[in-house]
Structure formats: structure tokens, C-alpha cells
Amino acid sequence: MKVTVRVFGELVQIIGNRHVQELSEGATIITLTGKLAERAGLKRYGYLGSYKVGGGDLAILVNGRNIELLDGVKTTLQDGDEVVFLIPTSGG
């Protein structure tokens, strides 16, 4: 199956801003982030760059819904889903 991945903020420099990722059936958010980290040469499991996957470091949306309202990092992905990674921002 294929999911579209969109990334914003400084994660763009690490994993790119938009691409399609091939995954096996039954893949979850943690499966996807593992593939993205591997593809980017990152070795720290459960992290994208310095951001922990799950637990509030990143906002992760599947088809516009925050995974915290679904099954968290265990959210199962479907063919054609769009997954968006947003980092927290600060401003003034």
C-alpha cells in the first residue's frame, strides 16, 4: 500500500517535505516513522531527528485527524492515507 507523507518545519531538511511511502498492509504510524528514519539514515528508534514520535514532541495527523484522537502510534494506516508531521513552533 502507499501513503502520502507531508512534513513541515525543520523536519523537511531531514526527511523531505512530500513523498509517497510504500508500506505493507497493517502498517502503523510507528512502522512508517521507522521507515522514514531508516531512509534518512537516522538510527534512534522512535525518533525523527530530535523529536520523539508519540508523546507530544510532534503533531502527527492522518487524513487531518490527530493520532492522539485515534490509536496514537499504533494507528493503522490504509492505502491512500495522508500523514502529516508538524513540529511545535514558538513565536512572539
PADREN-876619 format. One record per atom (N, C-alpha, C): atom name; residue number from 1; x negated, y negated, z negated; residue in three letters; chain. Coordinates in Angstrom, 1 decimal. Each point is the difference from the previous one (the first is absolute). Last residue first. Example, Ala and Ser with C-alpha at 12.3 -4.5 7.8 and 13.67 -1.06 7.14 Angstrom:
2
N,2,-12.8,2.2,-7.1,ser,A $
CA,2,-0.9,-1.1,0.0,ser,A $
C,2,0.8,-1.1,-0.8,ser,A $
N,1,-0.3,5.7,0.1,ala,A $
CA,1,0.9,-1.2,0.0,ala,A $
C,1,-0.9,-1.2,0.0,ala,A $
//
This chain:
92
N,92,-6.3,-35.0,-18.8,gly,A $
CA,92,0.2,-1.1,-0.9,gly,A $
C,92,0.6,-1.2,0.7,gly,A $
N,91,-1.1,5.9,0.1,gly,A $
CA,91,0.0,-1.3,0.7,gly,A $
C,91,0.3,-1.1,-1.1,gly,A $
N,90,-0.9,5.7,1.2,ser,A $
CA,90,0.1,-1.1,-1.0,ser,A $
C,90,-0.1,-1.3,0.8,ser,A $
N,89,1.3,5.6,1.1,thr,A $
CA,89,-0.6,-1.3,0.3,thr,A $
C,89,0.1,-0.9,-1.1,thr,A $
N,88,0.1,5.7,1.1,pro,A $
CA,88,0.5,-1.2,-0.7,pro,A $
C,88,-0.8,-1.2,0.4,pro,A $
N,87,0.6,3.8,3.6,ile,A $
CA,87,-0.7,-0.2,-1.2,ile,A $
C,87,0.6,-1.2,-0.8,ile,A $
N,86,2.1,3.8,3.7,leu,A $
CA,86,-0.2,-1.4,-0.4,leu,A $
C,86,-0.8,-0.1,-1.3,leu,A $
N,85,1.7,3.6,4.3,phe,A $
CA,85,-0.9,-0.1,-1.2,phe,A $
C,85,-0.2,-1.5,-0.3,phe,A $
N,84,3.7,3.4,2.8,val,A $
CA,84,-0.6,-1.3,-0.1,val,A $
C,84,-0.8,0.0,-1.3,val,A $
N,83,2.5,3.7,3.7,val,A $
CA,83,-0.6,-0.2,-1.3,val,A $
C,83,-0.8,-1.3,0.0,val,A $
N,82,4.1,2.7,3.0,glu,A $
CA,82,-1.0,-1.1,0.0,glu,A $
C,82,-0.4,-0.2,-1.5,glu,A $
N,81,2.2,4.5,3.0,asp,A $
CA,81,0.0,-0.9,-1.1,asp,A $
C,81,-1.1,-1.1,0.2,asp,A $
N,80,0.9,3.9,2.9,gly,A $
CA,80,0.4,-1.3,0.4,gly,A $
C,80,0.1,-1.0,-1.2,gly,A $
N,79,0.1,5.1,-1.3,asp,A $
CA,79,-0.5,-0.4,1.3,asp,A $
C,79,0.7,-1.4,0.4,asp,A $
N,78,-0.5,1.0,-5.2,gln,A $
CA,78,0.7,0.6,1.2,gln,A $
C,78,-0.6,-0.5,1.3,gln,A $
N,77,-1.5,0.6,-5.7,leu,A $
CA,77,0.1,-0.8,1.2,leu,A $
C,77,0.7,0.8,1.1,leu,A $
N,76,0.0,0.0,-5.7,thr,A $
CA,76,-0.2,0.8,1.2,thr,A $
C,76,0.3,-0.9,1.3,thr,A $
N,75,-1.7,-1.2,-5.2,thr,A $
CA,75,1.1,-0.3,1.0,thr,A $
C,75,-0.4,0.8,1.3,thr,A $
N,74,-2.6,-0.4,-4.3,lys,A $
CA,74,0.5,1.3,0.5,lys,A $
C,74,1.2,-0.2,1.0,lys,A $
N,73,-2.1,-3.6,-2.3,val,A $
CA,73,-1.0,0.5,0.9,val,A $
C,73,0.4,1.4,0.5,val,A $
N,72,4.1,-2.5,-1.8,gly,A $
CA,72,-1.4,-0.4,-0.3,gly,A $
C,72,-0.9,0.6,1.1,gly,A $
N,71,4.8,0.5,0.2,asp,A $
CA,71,-0.7,1.0,-0.8,asp,A $
C,71,-1.5,-0.4,-0.3,asp,A $
N,70,3.6,-3.8,0.9,leu,A $
CA,70,0.2,1.4,0.6,leu,A $
C,70,-0.7,1.0,-0.9,leu,A $
N,69,-0.3,-4.6,-0.8,leu,A $
CA,69,1.5,0.2,0.0,leu,A $
C,69,0.3,1.4,0.6,leu,A $
N,68,-4.4,-1.6,0.0,glu,A $
CA,68,0.3,0.1,-1.4,glu,A $
C,68,1.5,0.2,-0.2,glu,A $
N,67,-1.9,-0.8,4.3,ile,A $
CA,67,-0.1,1.4,-0.4,ile,A $
C,67,0.3,0.2,-1.5,ile,A $
N,66,2.1,-3.9,3.2,asn,A $
CA,66,-1.2,0.2,-0.9,asn,A $
C,66,0.0,1.4,-0.5,asn,A $
N,65,2.2,-1.6,4.7,arg,A $
CA,65,0.4,0.3,-1.4,arg,A $
C,65,-1.3,0.3,-0.8,arg,A $
N,64,0.2,-0.9,4.9,gly,A $
CA,64,0.5,-1.1,-0.7,gly,A $
C,64,0.3,0.2,-1.5,gly,A $
N,63,-1.8,3.5,2.9,asn,A $
CA,63,1.2,-0.6,0.6,asn,A $
C,63,0.6,-1.1,-0.8,asn,A $
N,62,-3.4,1.5,-2.7,val,A $
CA,62,0.3,1.0,1.0,val,A $
C,62,1.4,-0.5,0.6,val,A $
N,61,-4.3,-2.4,-3.1,leu,A $
CA,61,1.4,0.1,0.5,leu,A $
C,61,0.1,1.1,1.1,leu,A $
N,60,-3.4,-1.9,-4.3,ile,A $
CA,60,0.1,0.9,1.1,ile,A $
C,60,1.5,0.2,0.4,ile,A $
N,59,-3.7,-3.3,-3.0,ala,A $
CA,59,1.4,0.2,0.3,ala,A $
C,59,0.1,0.9,1.2,ala,A $
N,58,-4.1,-0.1,-3.8,leu,A $
CA,58,0.5,-0.3,1.4,leu,A $
C,58,1.5,0.1,0.0,leu,A $
N,57,-2.1,0.5,-4.1,asp,A $
CA,57,-1.1,-0.7,0.7,asp,A $
C,57,0.4,-0.4,1.4,asp,A $
N,56,2.8,2.7,-3.2,gly,A $
CA,56,0.1,-1.5,0.1,gly,A $
C,56,-1.1,-0.8,0.6,gly,A $
N,55,1.1,5.0,-0.6,gly,A $
CA,55,-0.4,-0.6,-1.3,gly,A $
C,55,0.0,-1.5,0.1,gly,A $
N,54,-1.1,3.0,4.3,gly,A $
CA,54,0.9,0.3,-1.1,gly,A $
C,54,-0.4,-0.7,-1.2,gly,A $
N,53,-3.9,0.3,2.8,val,A $
CA,53,1.3,0.4,0.7,val,A $
C,53,1.0,0.4,-1.1,val,A $
N,52,-4.3,-3.4,-0.5,lys,A $
CA,52,0.5,1.3,-0.3,lys,A $
C,52,1.4,0.2,0.6,lys,A $
N,51,-4.3,-3.2,1.6,tyr,A $
CA,51,1.4,0.0,-0.4,tyr,A $
C,51,0.5,1.4,-0.3,tyr,A $
N,50,-4.3,-1.8,1.9,ser,A $
CA,50,0.0,0.0,-1.4,ser,A $
C,50,1.4,0.1,-0.6,ser,A $
N,49,-0.6,2.2,4.6,gly,A $
CA,49,-0.9,-1.1,-0.4,gly,A $
C,49,-0.1,0.0,-1.6,gly,A $
N,48,3.4,2.8,0.7,leu,A $
CA,48,-0.3,-0.6,1.3,leu,A $
C,48,-0.9,-1.2,-0.3,leu,A $
N,47,1.1,4.8,-3.0,tyr,A $
CA,47,-0.2,-1.4,0.2,tyr,A $
C,47,-0.1,-0.3,1.5,tyr,A $
N,46,0.4,4.4,-1.9,gly,A $
CA,46,1.1,-0.7,-0.6,gly,A $
C,46,-0.2,-1.5,0.0,gly,A $
N,45,-4.4,2.8,0.5,tyr,A $
CA,45,1.4,0.6,0.2,tyr,A $
C,45,1.0,-0.9,-0.8,tyr,A $
N,44,-4.9,-1.2,2.3,arg,A $
CA,44,0.7,-0.1,-1.3,arg,A $
C,44,1.5,0.4,0.1,arg,A $
N,43,-3.3,-0.6,3.6,lys,A $
CA,43,-0.2,1.3,-0.6,lys,A $
C,43,0.8,0.0,-1.4,lys,A $
N,42,-0.1,-2.5,5.3,leu,A $
CA,42,0.1,-0.3,-1.4,leu,A $
C,42,0.1,1.4,-0.7,leu,A $
N,41,-0.1,-1.1,4.8,gly,A $
CA,41,-1.2,0.4,-0.6,gly,A $
C,41,0.0,-0.3,-1.5,gly,A $
N,40,3.6,-0.5,3.4,ala,A $
CA,40,-0.8,-1.2,-0.2,ala,A $
C,40,-1.3,0.3,-0.7,ala,A $
N,39,3.1,3.5,0.8,arg,A $
CA,39,-0.3,-0.6,1.3,arg,A $
C,39,-0.9,-1.2,-0.1,arg,A $
N,38,1.6,2.1,-3.9,glu,A $
CA,38,-1.0,0.8,0.7,glu,A $
C,38,-0.4,-0.6,1.3,glu,A $
N,37,3.5,-2.1,-2.4,ala,A $
CA,37,-1.3,-0.2,-0.7,ala,A $
C,37,-1.1,0.8,0.7,ala,A $
N,36,4.4,0.6,1.6,leu,A $
CA,36,-0.5,-1.3,0.3,leu,A $
C,36,-1.3,-0.3,-0.6,leu,A $
N,35,2.1,4.0,-1.1,lys,A $
CA,35,-0.4,0.0,1.4,lys,A $
C,35,-0.6,-1.3,0.4,lys,A $
N,34,2.0,0.3,-4.2,gly,A $
CA,34,-1.3,0.9,0.0,gly,A $
C,34,-0.5,0.0,1.4,gly,A $
N,33,4.1,-2.1,-0.7,thr,A $
CA,33,-1.1,-0.8,-0.5,thr,A $
C,33,-1.3,0.7,0.0,thr,A $
N,32,3.9,2.5,1.3,leu,A $
CA,32,-0.3,-1.1,0.9,leu,A $
C,32,-1.2,-0.8,-0.4,leu,A $
N,31,1.7,3.2,-3.0,thr,A $
CA,31,-0.7,0.7,1.2,thr,A $
C,31,-0.4,-1.1,1.0,thr,A $
N,30,2.5,-1.5,-3.6,ile,A $
CA,30,-1.4,0.3,-0.5,ile,A $
C,30,-0.7,0.8,1.1,ile,A $
N,29,4.5,-1.0,0.8,ile,A $
CA,29,-0.8,-1.2,0.0,ile,A $
C,29,-1.4,0.3,-0.4,ile,A $
N,28,2.3,4.2,2.0,thr,A $
CA,28,0.5,-1.1,-0.9,thr,A $
C,28,-0.9,-1.2,0.1,thr,A $
N,27,1.6,4.6,3.2,ala,A $
CA,27,-1.0,-0.8,-0.5,ala,A $
C,27,0.6,-1.1,-0.9,ala,A $
N,26,2.2,3.6,2.7,gly,A $
CA,26,0.0,0.0,-1.4,gly,A $
C,26,-1.1,-0.9,-0.7,gly,A $
N,25,-1.0,1.6,5.0,glu,A $
CA,25,1.4,-0.1,-0.6,glu,A $
C,25,-0.2,0.1,-1.6,glu,A $
N,24,-4.2,-1.9,2.4,ser,A $
CA,24,0.7,1.2,0.1,ser,A $
C,24,1.4,-0.2,-0.7,ser,A $
N,23,-2.7,-4.0,2.6,leu,A $
CA,23,0.0,0.7,-1.3,leu,A $
C,23,0.8,1.3,0.2,leu,A $
N,22,-2.4,-4.7,2.7,glu,A $
CA,22,0.6,1.4,0.2,glu,A $
C,22,-0.1,0.7,-1.4,glu,A $
N,21,0.2,-5.5,1.2,gln,A $
CA,21,-0.7,1.1,-0.6,gln,A $
C,21,0.7,1.3,0.1,gln,A $
N,20,-0.5,-5.3,2.3,val,A $
CA,20,0.9,1.2,-0.2,val,A $
C,20,-0.9,1.1,-0.5,val,A $
N,19,-0.6,-5.6,-0.6,his,A $
CA,19,-0.3,1.2,0.8,his,A $
C,19,1.0,1.1,-0.3,his,A $
N,18,-2.0,-5.3,-1.6,arg,A $
CA,18,1.2,0.7,0.5,arg,A $
C,18,-0.5,1.2,0.9,arg,A $
N,17,-3.1,-2.8,-2.6,asn,A $
CA,17,1.3,-0.6,-0.3,asn,A $
C,17,1.2,0.7,0.5,asn,A $
N,16,-5.1,1.6,-2.0,gly,A $
CA,16,0.6,-0.5,1.2,gly,A $
C,16,1.4,-0.5,-0.3,gly,A $
N,15,-3.3,1.7,-3.2,ile,A $
CA,15,0.7,1.0,0.7,ile,A $
C,15,0.7,-0.4,1.3,ile,A $
N,14,-2.9,-2.9,-2.8,ile,A $
CA,14,-0.4,1.3,-0.4,ile,A $
C,14,0.6,1.1,0.9,ile,A $
N,13,1.0,-4.7,0.3,gln,A $
CA,13,-1.5,0.1,0.3,gln,A $
C,13,-0.4,1.5,-0.2,gln,A $
N,12,4.4,-1.3,-1.2,val,A $
CA,12,-0.2,0.0,1.5,val,A $
C,12,-1.4,0.3,0.3,val,A $
N,11,1.4,-0.8,-4.5,leu,A $
CA,11,-0.1,1.4,0.4,leu,A $
C,11,-0.1,0.1,1.6,leu,A $
N,10,0.6,-4.2,-2.4,glu,A $
CA,10,-1.3,0.4,0.2,glu,A $
C,10,-0.2,1.5,0.4,glu,A $
N,9,4.7,-2.1,1.1,gly,A $
CA,9,-1.0,-0.4,-0.9,gly,A $
C,9,-1.3,0.5,0.2,gly,A $
N,8,4.1,2.9,1.8,phe,A $
CA,8,-0.2,-1.5,-0.1,phe,A $
C,8,-1.0,-0.3,-1.0,phe,A $
N,7,2.1,4.3,3.4,val,A $
CA,7,-0.8,-0.4,-1.1,val,A $
C,7,-0.1,-1.5,0.0,val,A $
N,6,2.9,4.5,2.2,arg,A $
CA,6,-0.3,-1.4,0.1,arg,A $
C,6,-0.7,-0.4,-1.3,arg,A $
N,5,1.4,4.8,3.0,val,A $
CA,5,-0.6,-0.6,-1.2,val,A $
C,5,-0.3,-1.5,0.3,val,A $
N,4,3.3,4.3,1.9,thr,A $
CA,4,-0.7,-1.2,0.3,thr,A $
C,4,-0.4,-0.6,-1.3,thr,A $
N,3,0.8,5.4,1.4,val,A $
CA,3,0.5,-1.2,-0.8,val,A $
C,3,-0.8,-1.2,0.5,val,A $
N,2,1.1,5.4,1.8,lys,A $
CA,2,-0.7,-1.2,0.0,lys,A $
C,2,0.7,-1.1,-0.8,lys,A $
N,1,-0.5,5.9,0.4,met,A $
CA,1,0.8,-1.2,0.0,met,A $
C,1,-0.9,-1.2,0.0,met,A $
//
